[in-house]
Amino acid sequence: MDAYPKIAPPSRIVTAVAVTLFVTAALAAAVLSWIDHHRPVLPVSVATRPHTGLGNSPESWPSATAGPQAELDFTHRDDLATLDLLGQYAAELAAPPAGRTGPATVLAEHQRLRRAISSDEHLVVLLLSTDLAHPASDAGRWLTLALGDFPDPASVTAWCHTVDAPHCVPRRLDPPR
């Protein structure tokens, strides 16, 4: 008779420890999930949500009292900072005449189009016609554009037939001269 008790082989000990750790982790995850789902949701106003732009030097979103012109300017700077204008084609979704449409109307239409059309494949951005090479008669217009993999104007036109936009035409994104 041996005076020492028999010890399980090391592989059984490792397996038992691994199973114990796995069961403990699963139980902890279930408890934390239950706690998270039963936590009260506190409303946060849109004005207090932190938001910064995506450009080279991100800035804070304008305050709610800043007005539509400030939101247009912020969105424009933010969108322009993320683009390389290399002569690619885009779909022009809105281009109200300069000076004839107020900032609130331009902003509302841009936001509507952005919500309705923007996707991973077709990012909707806001530019000014002065950001691009443009005819003199086009100066100062706000442009809502959908970017995508458009090799030519015909592909833009074909895509335009698939979206709900009253105005959708090809536009070349050439940098200003």
Secondary structure as UniProt FT lines:
FT   HELIX           10..37
FT   HELIX           46..48
FT   TURN            64..65
FT   HELIX           68..81
FT   STRAND          88..94
FT   TURN            98..100
FT   HELIX           103..117
FT   STRAND          124..128
FT   HELIX           129..131
FT   HELIX           136..138
FT   TURN            139..140
FT   STRAND          142..147
FT   HELIX           153..160
FT   TURN            161..162
FT   STRAND          169..173
//
